[in-house]
């Protein structure tokens, strides 16, 4: 049973990688599924974007789609989009997959305060990880499952963080 919640409160999360076809779509789908499983879809909005425009409008990479599907997650409704200055205002959490995209994302920020919203996604994992960056699996067919495992760990930690810091008035979730 959920406790009373401010119906106006909505947390917006943006997952960010380079082209928005491999890592960030998996992160979006994984986090969105976790949010839905907890009954929080009305309170947490999730999307993804890329720091580069290479694939704007395209579906996620077929290998990301396949790994997601293997974990009962459907990401075929996603289309690649590019991070823009307005996203820094629209989203509460801008989760980047690696340090390169942290730098590239910062170059798109409208001001220094906006840059502070960019955070490494794996910093939210509460599980011990061998890396603090989600590696780009684009040139490694075998890397997609590893990416899924990393973003799953970070998704659980990010959701806990949001519940503790932004939606603490939800009870018994």
Secondary structure by P-SEA (a helix, b strand, c coil): ccccccccbbbbbbbbcccccccaaaaaaaaaaaaaaacccccbbbbbcccccccccccccaaaaaaaaaaccccccbbbbbbcaaaaaaccccccccaaaaaaaaaacccaaaaaacccccccccccccccccccccccccaaaaaaaaaaaaaaaaaaaaaaccccccccc
